Amino acid sequence: MTAALPATLRTARLVLRPLAGGDEAACVAALGDLETARWLRPVPHPFGPRDFADYLTKTTPGAVWAVTEAGGTKAGRFCGLVGLAPRLGYWLCPEARGRGLIREAARAVLAAHFGERAAPVESYYMLGNDASAAVLRGLGFRPTWRGEVFAEAQGAKVPVQWLELSAEEFAARAP
């Protein structure tokens, strides 16, 4: 198993830190929203405090990060999660969407990954999730194949697009 990345990462607008018990209310509220949960393979609907407690015991610092705002009046506000365990995955609370935060958070995680290792990173999005597709394309991911995954919240198999990002492709897109 590969060693974890740094437990805390910082960007211009964000602090990515280990998920903590204090994040429960925000996580349960966001993942209790079917419009959020439907795009996440392992998330049941409804998502409750027991689901959060179970997930919290399975997270590894340096593999899963809580995305929080870094400054201003919203400093410390929980916005969502990003993980690289083993593939890149992410979600944002509804009120945090549309500001480029997940692309910024994912870029920080990918920079840390490619700074320590050369292994390509995989990800996927459910077909129809145009926002996630745009994030991955913007980061430089390229499509590799299509398949299906079982989505807990939808209670069914759904079609997905798998993608891959190499260190070279990431470097070519770096600001």
N, C-alpha and C positions, 0 to 999 in steps of 0.2 A: 504494500500500500504506500502511496506517495504521501510525503509529509504535508501537513496542512500549511496553508498560506498564513500571512499575518492575521491575527484575530481582529485587528482594527485597521481600517483603511480610511484615508481622508481625501476629499476632492475639494474643489472651490466652494461647493454648496452643501456637501454631504459629509456625514460621518457614518461609516459602515462599521458596525460593532457586533459582538455576539448577541444573539437573541436572549432575552431575559424574561423572568416571570412578570415584570412590570409591563411587558408588551402584550399581555394576554387580552386586555379589553379591546385594544386597537385591532389585534389579529382576529379575534372572534367577530368583531363588528364587520371587518372587511371581508373575511372569508364566509361570513354568514350571508353575504350578498350573493345571490345566485349568479349575477352577471360577472362577478369575480371568480367564484368557485368553478363555474362551468368550463373555464379555459385551463384549469389545473388538474392534471391527471389524478394525483393521489388524494385530492381534497374532497371529503364527503360533504353532502348538503342535507340538513343543516350542519354547520361546523360549530362546535360548542367548546366550553372550557375543558372538558375531558380530552377532546381532540387536541387542543393546544398543549395541555400538560403532557400528553403522549408524544407529540411532536418535539416538544422542548427537550425531552430526555434523549431524543435521537439526533439532535443537532450537534455539530462539532464546530467549535470556534476555528476560524480559518478555512471553513468549508461552506458555512452558511452565515450570512450577515444580515442584521436588521439595518434597514436603510433609514437614517434619521437626518433631519435638516441640521445644518451646521451653525447657522447664525441668525441674527435678527430676532424678531418676536416669535418666530417658530422654531428656535433652536431646541434641539432634542426631540422634536415632534416625530413620531414613528410614521413612516411613509410606506413601508412594505418590506419585502425580503428579496435577496439575491443569493444564489448559491452556485457552487461549482463542485458538485458531489454526486457523480463524477462529471455530469454534463451541466452546462449553464442553464439555469432556470431562474425565474423572477416573477414577481407580481407587485402591484402597487395598490394602495388604498384608493378608492374612487376620487377622493378630494385631492390626491397628489398627482393625478394623471394630467398629461398634456403639457408638461413643462420640461420634458427631456431628462427627468431625474433618473429613470431606469437606465437610459442609455449611458448617462454619466456614471452611475453605480456599476453597471456591467463593464464599462471601459476600465474602471479602476481594478475590478477583480481580474479582468483579462490581462491588464498590464502587470499585475502582481504575478499571475500565472506564467506569462511569457518571459518575465524577468528572471524566473527561477528554473524554467523547464521549457523544452521545445515541443512537447507533445501537443498535437492539435486538440482543439476543443470541439465537442459536439453539442448540439442543441436541437430542439424541434419546436414547432408551433402547430396548434390545431388549425386545420384549414378553416377559413372564415375569421380567424383572429388577425385581422389586417394590421392592428397596432403592433402586435408582437412580431409579425413578419417584417414590418418596417424597421423595428429596432434591430433585429438580427441582420438585415441587409445593410443598414447603416453602420454596423460594426464590422462589416466585411465578410460575414458568413456567406458561404455558397451552398446551394442546394445539392444534396447527394442522392437521396432516394425518398420515396413515399411509402408509408406504412399505416398501421393502425395501433392505437393504444386504448386501453379501457379507462374511461373517464368516470371516476366515482360519482361526481355530482350529477352527471347525465345518466348514469346507470347503463352505459352502452359503450361499444367500441366506436371510436371516432377516427377519421382520417387525419394523418399528420404529415408534415413535410420535415424531413431530417435535413440538417445542415452541418457544415464543418468549417472551422476557421483555423488556419495555420498561423504560425508566428509571423511569417512573411506577409500574409494577407492582412493581419492585424497591424503590423508596422506600416504598411502602405496606406492605411486609413487613419493612423494616429495623427492627432492635431499638431 
